């Protein structure tokens, strides 16, 4: 049997407020532990002008301890 140990997800949020809400949701989830949370403000420039801004979020979710896995988690993507 194979066990999911951890995943790294990269998200795009509109602003820091949305990123904070996401962090709270992720930290309150029971199926995994949030091992890492990183927020970076990004921007795209065109001809020296900022044409787009967003927040990049990197979340590392830990589902099992590799040496002693105890849950059968199957990822699902919609």
ABEGO torsion letter per residue (X at the ends): XBBBABBBBBBBBABAAAAAAAAAAAAABAABBBABBBBBBBBBBBGGBBABBBBBBBBBBBABBAABBABBBBBBBX
